Amino acid sequence: MELGRTQVTAGDGVAFDALLATPDSGTGPGLVLFQEIFGVGPYIEAVAERLTGLGYVVLAPDLFWRIEPNLVLPHDEGGLVKAMETAQQFDPEAGLADCDAALAHVRSLPEVTGGAGVIGFCFGGTLAFQVAARSSPDAAVSYYGSGVPDSLALADRITCPLLLHFGGDDPYLPAEQVEAVRLALAGRAGVELHVHEGAGHAFDNHEAPAFHQPDAAATAWAQTTDFLRRTLPV
C-alpha cells in the first residue's frame, strides 16, 4: 500500500485535505472512506490499509476541515467530548457537498479503474447512507450510522447496492430504530442489513478498547469483503 495526502476541491472552490491510499497494484476501483468523529487518524488509516489490501483505491477526506482542519482526537474520554462537540458544529449541507466532491474526486483519479463506492463508520456511516441517496455511488457500506433512522426519507433515492451494519446493543441506536430501518428497506433489491447481536457502538474500532468487539468486527468485515467483491469487483 502507498499512503499519502491529496486535496479535494469543494463546491465553493476551496481545497481541503484527504488521505489517499493505493493498493500495491497501483490501480483499482475507488472507495471514499468517511471518518468517524475522531477524525482521519490511525483507525481510519488502518481501515484504508484493509481496503487497499482488497485492491481498492481509498480516499478518506477530512470532513471537519470547515471547523478545525486535520483534527485527530484520541479515543479516550477527553477525545470523545471534543469529538462530540465538533460533530455538533458540522454543517450537514456543506459537509454533504464536501462528501459529494470527494466521490467526484475519486472518480476522476487515473488510479481508479472501474466503479467508485462509499463506506463510512459511525458519523461516517450516516454520511455514506446519505451520499448513496445524493450521488449514486456504485456501492455503499454503512457501519452503525446513528443518523440513518432519521434519514429514511432518502431511502427511495438509493439505487446502488447497500450494506448496513448495526450492533444489537448499541446505546446510540435503540433496537426500535434499527427495526424501523429494517422495515423501511425490507424487500428492496440490493440491500443487506446485519444486526450483530451483543455488539455495541463502534465495535469495529480497534483503537477504542471501550468499544471494540473483535468477534463482531471480524464477522462484519467478512460480510463487507464479500459484499464489495460482489458489487464493486476488483
N, C-alpha and C positions, 0 to 999 in steps of 0.2 A: 504494500500500500504506500502511496505517496500522499502525504498530508501537508497542506499549505493553506494560504489565505487568499481570498479574492474579494472583489467588491461587486455589489449588485446595485444597479441604478433604480431608485424608487420612481414612482409615477410623477412625483414633483421634481424630479431631476437631481435629487441629492443621492450620493452614493453611500452605501453602508456595507459593513464588513460581513464576511461569511467564511466559514470553514469549508474547504474543498478537499475531498478525499477521492483518489482514483485507484482503481484496482491494479494489480500487477500487470494485467493485460494492457492497461492504458486506455481502454475504451469499455463501454458497456451501457446498458440502459441507465437513465438518470433517476435519482430519488432525492427529493427535498426532505430533509430531516428537521422537523420542528421541535425546538427545545422545550424542556420543562422549565419551571420557574426559577431554577438555579442558574440559568444561563448556558452558554455554549462552552462548557467546561469539560473536565476529564470523563464524566459519564457519557456525554454526547459524543466526545471523541471516540470512546470505546464502542459505542453503538455504530458510529460511522465505520470503524475498523471491521466490525462484524459484517456490515453490509457490503463493504468493498471485498471482503472475503468471499461473498456470494457472487461477486462480479459486477457490482453496481458502482456508478459514479455518484458520489454523495455530496450534496451541498447543504450545510447547516447554517442558515442565516442568523445574524444577531438581531433578534426581534425586539430587544429592549433598547435599541440604539437611539430612539427618539427620547428616551427617558434618561438612560445612563449607558453610553456606548461601552460595549465589550465587558459588561458586568458578569462576573463569575463569582458565585457565592458558595461557601462551604455547606455541606449537608449536616448542619448542626442546628441547635435551637435558634441561635442568633441569625444564622443564614436563612432559616425558614421565615423568621419575622420580616427580615429585609426583603426576601423574595415575595412574600405575600403583599407587602407594601408596594413593591414595584409593579407587580401584576395588576394591582388595583388602579395604577396610573396608566395602564395600557389602553390606548385609543383603539377600540375594535375596528373601526372603519379604516383608519390609516394603517393599522397593523395588518389587517387582512389584505389591503392593497399591497403592502410590502411582501406578504406571502405570495400573492399572485405574481409579483415581479420576480421573486425568487424562482418560481416554477418556470416562468418565461425565460429566465436566465439559464436555467439548466437545459431547457430545450434548445437553446442557442449554442451550447458548448460543442466544439468539434469532437470532444472526447465521448459525447453521448451518442450512442447508436441505438436505434430502436425507440421505445417509448420513454415516458417520464411519469413517475408517480410521486406520491407524498406519504410520509409516515411521521407520526408525532406521538409524544409521550406526555401525559398529564396535561398541563397547559397546552402543549403542542398537539395532544390528542384531539382536543376540541377544534383547534385550528385545522387539522388535517380533515376532519369531517366537514367543516365549513368551506374549506378550499375545494373539496371534492364537489360541492354544490356550485361553486363560483367559477371554477377554471378548468373543469373537465380534464383532470389528470387521467392517466391510463389505468391507475390503480391507487387505492388509498387504504392505509392502515392506521387505526386509531387505538392507542392504548389508554385506557381509563381516563377519557376526556370528561371531566366533571361538567363541562358545559354542553355536552351532547344532548342530554334530555331537553334543555332549553332551546336547542337548535333544530328540533324535529320538524319545524315548519319548512325547513330546507330540504327535507328528505326526498321529495318528489323531483328535485332538480339534480339529484345524484344519479348519474348514468354509468359510472365506472364500477368495476368490481370493488367491493368494500369489505374490509375485515375489521371487526371491533373486538377488543379485549376488555373485560371488566373483572374486578375482584369481587368475590361473593361476600366479603366482609369489609367493604370499602366504606369508611365513615363519611367520605365526601360524596359518595354515590349510593344512597339508600337502595335497598332491593326493589322498592316500588318504582323508583326512577329507571333502574335498569330494565325492569319488566315493561315499562312504558316504551322504552327504546325497542325492545324485542317485538312488542305488539305493533309498533308503528312500521317496522321494517319486515314483518312476517310476510313470507310469500314472495318477497322481491328477489328476482333473479340476480345472482352475483353477490348477494350479501351474506356474510358469515359472521356470526356473533358467538363468542365464547365467554362464559362466566366461569371463572376459576374459583371453585368453592374453597373457602377458608383463607383466601388471599385478600390482603388489604390494598390500600392505595400504593402506587409506585412500587409494586412488587418486583419489577424488573431491575430496579436501580441498585446495583451492587455497591455504589458509593455511599449509600444511606443505610447503615445497619438497622436502623429502626424500622425501615420499610421493606428491605429486600427479603424475598422469599424464593430461594433457589429452585425449588421444585416447580412452583407455578411459573417462574421465569423461564425455565427450560422447556416446559410444556408449551407455553405461549410462543416462545421463539421457534420451536419446531413447526408450529402451526403457521407462523408468519413466513418462515422459509418456504414451506410448501405452497402457501398462497402466492407469494411473489414469483415462485418458479412457474406457477400455472398462469398467472395473469400478467406478469411483466418478465417474460423469459429472457435469460441472458443468451 
